[in-house]
Amino acid sequence: MTKRASEISRGVLSDEGYSCALASDGADALAQLESLRPSLVILDIWMPGMDGIETLRRMKAAQPETPVIMMSGHATISTAIKATKIGASDFIESRSNSRLS
């Protein structure tokens, strides 16, 4: 998800009353997971540094009870299956990412 798409998503969720935090990369997401203890994580497959699959794997090892929804506009079916086997609660294909970049 592009930075702009992340900010738009945060704006929409905030308007609906949800508290949101954005992470710049997988390491940042893991640090925030520990400090914020979110009730839900929306995680992109493609991120700088550590990719979403590895971030998901580490999140589930640290906090298996936290639901994680994976999102990508460029992932394959095999990536979606892999993510759900690791522990993703759902996988959303977000073709709209290209219109937001």
Summary of the structure (lengths in Angstrom):
residues: 101
radius of gyration: 12.7
end to end distance: 8.5
largest distance: 34.2
contacts: 279
relative contact order: 0.18
helix: 49%
strand: 13%
